[in-house]
Amino acid sequence: MKVERCEKESFVVIGKEGSTMDGTGFIQNLWEDANSHFGEIQHLAKKDEDGNIAGIWGAMSDFSRSFQPWEDFSKGLYLAGVECNDDAEAPDGWTKWVIPGFEYLYVERENDGTFSEVIKYMENHDIPLAGAVHDFTCPQTGKGYLFFPCRKL
């Protein structure tokens, strides 16, 4: 497991929002909904200098919407969406989150144990978890990553 660091200023994600209260499989259902209606927000997606979508995010927050970690790492909100320009407005049926800037530890998602391995790594290195962990998919490679906030910017 290769742990890397980066800083990411505040950014916007527009997507389909759900909660752990929605039951088993709710994240998969959100992604199916978001993907099947992506055309509704495609024009809002932030693009890199080559015209590629900047990022696909599974953003998370506690129920207070303050972007703290999920309660017991098992109860919270999830937003399946795409990184958008800061001034983008969410169309009807979509939700806009403005995620605060953080320094992150990030790792490629290798298996279902990656999350626990990074939490253990952070504990062993006295690195605090400063916010909710986010899923990130690189549109160019399709690789999935986990972003662990360790310091608010």
Secondary structure in CASP SS format (residue, H / E / C, confidence):
PFRMAT SS
TARGET T0000
AUTHOR 0000-0000-0000
METHOD secondary structure of the structure
MODEL  1
M C 1.00
K C 1.00
V C 1.00
E E 1.00
R E 1.00
C E 1.00
E E 1.00
K E 1.00
E C 1.00
S C 1.00
F E 1.00
V E 1.00
V E 1.00
I E 1.00
G E 1.00
K E 1.00
E E 1.00
G E 1.00
S E 1.00
T H 1.00
M H 1.00
D H 1.00
G C 1.00
T C 1.00
G C 1.00
F H 1.00
I H 1.00
Q H 1.00
N H 1.00
L H 1.00
W H 1.00
E H 1.00
D H 1.00
A H 1.00
N H 1.00
S H 1.00
H C 1.00
F H 1.00
G H 1.00
E H 1.00
I C 1.00
Q H 1.00
H H 1.00
L H 1.00
A E 1.00
K C 1.00
K E 1.00
D C 1.00
E C 1.00
D C 1.00
G C 1.00
N C 1.00
I E 1.00
A C 1.00
G C 1.00
I E 1.00
W E 1.00
G E 1.00
A E 1.00
M E 1.00
S E 1.00
D C 1.00
F C 1.00
S C 1.00
R C 1.00
S C 1.00
F C 1.00
Q C 1.00
P C 1.00
W C 1.00
E E 1.00
D C 1.00
F C 1.00
S C 1.00
K E 1.00
G C 1.00
L E 1.00
Y E 1.00
L E 1.00
A E 1.00
G E 1.00
V E 1.00
E E 1.00
C E 1.00
N C 1.00
D C 1.00
D C 1.00
A C 1.00
E C 1.00
A C 1.00
P C 1.00
D C 1.00
G C 1.00
W C 1.00
T E 1.00
K E 1.00
W E 1.00
V E 1.00
I E 1.00
P C 1.00
G C 1.00
F E 1.00
E E 1.00
Y E 1.00
L E 1.00
Y E 1.00
V E 1.00
E E 1.00
R C 1.00
E C 1.00
N C 1.00
D C 1.00
G C 1.00
T H 1.00
F H 1.00
S H 1.00
E H 1.00
V H 1.00
I H 1.00
K H 1.00
Y H 1.00
M H 1.00
E H 1.00
N H 1.00
H C 1.00
D C 1.00
I C 1.00
P C 1.00
L C 1.00
A C 1.00
G C 1.00
A C 1.00
V C 1.00
H E 1.00
D E 1.00
F E 1.00
T E 1.00
C C 1.00
P C 1.00
Q C 1.00
T C 1.00
G C 1.00
K C 1.00
G E 1.00
Y E 1.00
L E 1.00
F E 1.00
F E 1.00
P E 1.00
C E 1.00
R E 1.00
K E 1.00
L C 1.00
END
